[in-house]
Amino acid sequence: MSAVISEHQISKEISDPAYSKWVSKTFPALKGNVFLGSAGRGPMPIATVVAMEKLVKSWRMSITRDKTEDEITADFKKEASLLIGAQTNEVAFVPSTTFGINMFAGAVKWKKGDEIVICDVEYPANVFPWALAASQGGAKLVTVKSNNGIVDEKDIEKAITDKTRLVTMSHVQFGTGQKMQVDRVAEACEKHDAMLFLDSIQALGAVKFNVKKKNISGLCAGGYKWMLGPVGSGILYISKDMLTQMKPQCVSWTALDAEQRKEAWQKVVLGGYQAENHINLGKDIGVFEAANECMVQEKGLTESVKFLRSLGLGSIEGRIHALNDHLLEQLDSKGFEVVTPRSHSRRAGIIAFCGKKKFDSMDDEAQMLKELGNVKVAIRQGVFRTGVHFFNCKEDIDKAVSKLSKICHKRGLI
């Protein structure tokens, strides 16, 4: 018998008509698709779309700045901090994961001989900012090798020495879906007084996580995947202890401390020479925030995070695991080889799998996606990748696996 779905309730049944009806109303963008693509870009709930439209419409009617903009930022900080267990003065709105990682990497006071430990399966956004920082600051990248795409945390621990200044890794790997053992790596970092930075774009919104319990120095995540926010939005977290040790490489006048900021604005209004011999930066994460950031995206991400928190991250994570348990059973029955670790503790929303061989041609990848039509999955690192979220159901998985298996049988892949 179907459960009665309230406005904010996750169904414990992976096949539930009443729940699917609620999903259809909440996510109109899913209509006509078998969407298993949240690891690429998640759909925005209707409440987020309406909130963004309302804000744009209000600006069409008024061109004066009012307290609404400050309220939007305050609301974002509240929701983002509650999502990850941080303080409001430790979280900032950023337009992307790449941007946030660059801000963090560029602000570390690197010394010659410092080492940055990184895995060989990281997404480019979590590679090039560190490579640039290393080349400019005299640091060195130390690469931990994976085995068939899976990283052994023991190898990360072995790579950490007294020379290690920072370890950076994806919270959940984009290609294999491996959920990293953050506790273990954080403990190793603490022993050697090293920072731990997480690229959490494939985790936040799909897993329950608290930065304070894990001793994280910094974290960044774009908001348009599992958090179901708009493109051009994201969360940057920097621990309060780290903020005092960093030197931002780019600032806006809003990054100044309260007194100097007040003086700067007074000179804008009344006139005066702005360039001072010194800059007094603020003491919180405001030093990393842009002036006049995109309020529409910020409003959208705030609404989506608020929506996710109303459902409960623990309930979301539980439903994702139940759905992926069913997906794994179906993949096994069809003869696919699963790449993602099977334990709940070692995976989140992504499941990666393949047939007898991996894709090695962009043309093959494009043709496969064309044949799949309205079944939305991805191909990453040569294998299929699904991104199952709480709005999916058993029927989505069955339809996707059925179509995948037919195409792969036809191609001789399984």
N, C-alpha and C positions, 0 to 999 in steps of 0.2 A: 504494500500500500504506500502511495506517495506521501512524503512528509509535506506539511503545510509550510510554505516558504514565506517568511516575513521579509521586510525590506533588507534586513542585514542578517542573513543566516546561511551558513554553508551546509549543504546536504551531506550526510554521511554515506548516502547511497550513490554509487557511481553511475547508476541508471535510474533516473527519477524524472518523469515527465513534468511534474510541477516545477522542479528546479530548472529544467531546461527552458520552460516557458518564461521563468523569471530572468534567466540569462539572455534570452532573445530580446526582452524589453530593455534590459540594462545595457546590452552591447549590440546595438543595431548593425554595426559594421560587420558582424560575423555572418549575417544572413547570406545564404547561398554558398558558404565555404565550409570545408572541413579544416578548421584552422588549428594547426599544431605548430605555430610559428612564433610563440612569445619570446623565444630566445633571440629573435631578430627584431621584431617590433610588435608590441602588444596593442590591443585595441583600447581606446579610451572609453570608460563608462559614460553613459549619457549625462550624468551629473557633472562630470568634468567639462564636457563639451558645452553644456548650458552655462556653466559658470564663466568660461572663457568668452563665450558670445555675449553674455550680459556685461562683462567688463568692457569689451570693445565697444558695445553699443552705448555704454555710459560715457565713454570718452568721445564718441561722436556728438554727444549732446553737451559736453563741457570741455573746455580747453584749459581750465585752470587746475593747478596741482592742489590736491587736498589730502587729508589724512588717510584716504583710502590706500594710497601707495605705501605708506608706512605700515598700515594694518596688514596689507598683503605680505610684506616681508616678515612681519612679526608672526603672522599665522603660519607662514612657511617654516620658520625656525622652530615654532612649537611642534608642528606635525613631524618635521624631519627629525628633531631631537627625540621625540617619543618613539619614532620608528626604530631607531638604533640605540636608544638608551644613553644618549649624550646630553650635554647641557646646551641651552639655546645659543650661548656665546661660543660654541665649538662647531657650529654648522653654518655653511654658506651655500647660497644658490649659485650654481655654475651652469653654463650652457651645454656641457658635455663631459664625459669621462676624461677625454684627452685633455681638455682645457684644465680640469681640476688637477690631474696628475702633473701637468706642466707647471702649474702654480706651486704645487708642493715641492717638486723636484728642483725647481729654480730657486726656491727659498732656503733650502738646506745650505748651511755653511760648510761646503765640502773642503776637505784637506787632501793634499797630495798623498796618495797611498791608501785612501779610503777604498773599501770594496763594497760593491752593490751586488747582492746575490739575487739571481733571477732564473726562472725556468725556461727551457727551450720551446715550450708550447704556448707561450703567452700571446695574447692578441696584440697587434701592433700598437694600440693605444697605450699598452703597459710595457712597451719596449723602447720606442724612440725617444720619449721624454727623458728616460734614465740614461740612454746612450748619449744624448746631447749634454745632459748635466755632467756625466762622467768626463766627457771630452773637454768640457769647459772648466771643470773644477779639479781636474787632476786625479779623479777617481778611476776605478777599474771595475768593469763588469765581470762577475764570476757566474758562469752559466752552469746550471744543474741539468743534466741530461735525463730525459724521460725514457721509458721503456715501452715501445708501442703506444706512445701518447700518454701513458700513465706515469705520474710523478710519485716517487717514493719519498715521503717526508724524511726518512732516514738520510737520504742523500742531501737534502736541504740542510739538515742538522750538521752533517759532516762538512758542508761548505762554509758554515758560519764559524768564524774565528774572531780573535781580538781585533783584527783589521776590518771586520765587517761593520760598516756604518749603517746599512739598511738592507732589509730583505723585502722584496716586492713580489707579490704573487696574486693571481686571480683567486678570489674566494671560491668560485666554481669555474672550472676551465670551459672555455667557449666551445672547444672542439669535441672533447670526450665527455663533458658533463661531470667530471670528477670533482667532488666537493672536498676541498683541502682541509686537513686537520689543523685548523687555526690555533687551537690551544697548544698543541705540541710545538709548532713553529714559534709561537709567541714566547713560550717558556725558554726555548733555545736562544731566542733573541735577547731575552732578559738576562740570561747568564753572561752574555758577552756585551751587554749595554748597547745593543743595536736596535734600531727602529724597525717596526713592521708596518708595511703599507699594503692595503688590500684594494684590488680592483674588484668591486662588488656588483658590477652591472648585471651579472648573471645570477645574483643571489638575492639582493634586496627586493622584497615583494613576493618572493617564493619561499623564503626561509625566515624563521624567527631568529633575531640576532641582536646581541647587546655588546657594543664596543668596550664598555667598561669591564665586563666580565672576561674579556679576551686580551686586555692590555694592548690595544691597537693604537699606534701613533697617528696614523692617517688612513683615510678611506675615501674612495670616490665611486660614484655610480651614476650613469646616465639614467634619466627617468622614464625613457620611452619603451623599455622592454617589460620586465616583470612588474614594475611599479605602475604601468599603464598610464603614464603621463605623456605629454606632448614631446615631439622632437624639439631639441633646443633647451632641454631642462635637465637638471641633475643635482646631486647632493655632494658636497665636499665636507668631510669631517677632519679636523685637526685637533688632537688632544690639547687641553689647556697647558700641560707641561711642555709640549712641543712648540706651542706658539711663542713662548718666551725665548726659544733658541733659534728662531727662523728670521730670515732677512728677505722680505718680499722684493722681487726684482721689478715689479711694476705696481704702481699705486695710483689711486684716484684721490681727489681731495677729501673724499668721504672716509679715507683710511686714516686721516689725522686724528689725534686725540681730541676730545671734546673742546678744549680751550682753543687749540690752534684752528680747529675747524670753524669755530665761531668767529675767530678773527679773520679767517680767510673769506667767509661769507660777508662779513662786515665790509671788507675791502671791495668785494664785488659790488655791493650796494652803494657804498659811499666813495669808493676810489682808494687806491693805495697800491704799493708795490708788493706783489705776492711772493717773489723769490726770497727765501730766507736762507741763512747760512746753515740752518739745521731743520730737520723735519722730526716732529714728535708724533710717532705713529701710535695708534690705539693699542690696547693690550689684548684685544680679543680677535676673533676671526674676521672682524670687519675690515681688517687691513687687506684681506684677499678678495673683498667684494667690489664689484664694479659699480660706478655711479650710474643711475638710471638703467638698471638691468631690465631685461624684458619681463615686464609685470604680467603679461598675458600667459607666458609659459610658466612663470612662477606660480601664478594663481592656479593654472591647470594641474601642475604637479602636486600642489598643496591639496587640492580637492581629491585627486587620485589616492594620495597617501592616506588622507582622512577616510576615504572609502575602504581601503584595504584594512586599516586599523579597526574600523567598525565591524568588519567581518571576523577579525582576529587572525593574526599571522600564524598562530599555532594550528587553527582550524584549516587555514589555507594550505599550510605545509602538509598536514595530515591527508587532505583530499588529493593533493598532488602525488603523494606517495601511493595512495590507493589506486589512483588512475594509472600510474606508471607500473605498479605491480601487475596490473592487467595487461598493459602494453607489453611488458617483458614476456608474459605467458604467451601472448599472441605471436610475438616475434620468434620465440623458441619453436612454436608449433609450425611455423612456416619455413624454418631452416635458416633464419638470419643469424649472423654472428654479432653478439652484443659487445660493444667496446666499453661502455660505461660500467663502473663498479656497481654491483647489485645491492650491496648493503644500504639501508636507508641513511646511515650516517655518512656514506661516501658519495651520495648523489642528491640532487635537488630536482629541478624541473626538466633538465635536459637528459635525453636518452640518445646515445649515438650507436649506430649499428651498420652493418654492411653485408654484402653477399659474398661470393667467392673471391671477388677482387675489389679493390678500391677504385674510385674514379681517378683518372690521371689526365683528363682532357677537359678544358673549359667548354668545349663544344658538346661533349657527352653530358656534362652537368646541365647545360642549358636545355638540351633535348629532353633529358629526364624530367626536369621541372615543367617543361611544356606538356609532356605526356600526362603528368600528374594532374594538370588542370586545376580544379578547385580544391584539391588536397594540398594544403600549404605546409610543406616541410622544407628543410634546407639541406644543402650538402656543404659540409665543412671538413677540411683536412682529409678529403677523399671519401668520406662516409656520410650516410644519411644522419640528419640531426632533427629530432623533434623537440618541441618546447611545450609541454603540457602544463596548463594552468588550471586554477580552480573552476573556471567557467566551462571547461571541457567535460565530456561525459563518455561513458562506455561506447556509445554509438559512434562518436567521433573516431575513437581509436579503432574500432572494428572496421569502419569504412576505409580509414587510411591504410591500415595493414592489408586489407583485402586488395585495394588498388595497387599498392606497392608490390605485393607478392605476384600479382598477375603480370605486371610490367617486367619485374625481375625474372620471372619464369620465362617469359617470352624472349628476354635477352640472354638467358642462360646464366644468370647471376646467382640463382639459388636452385 
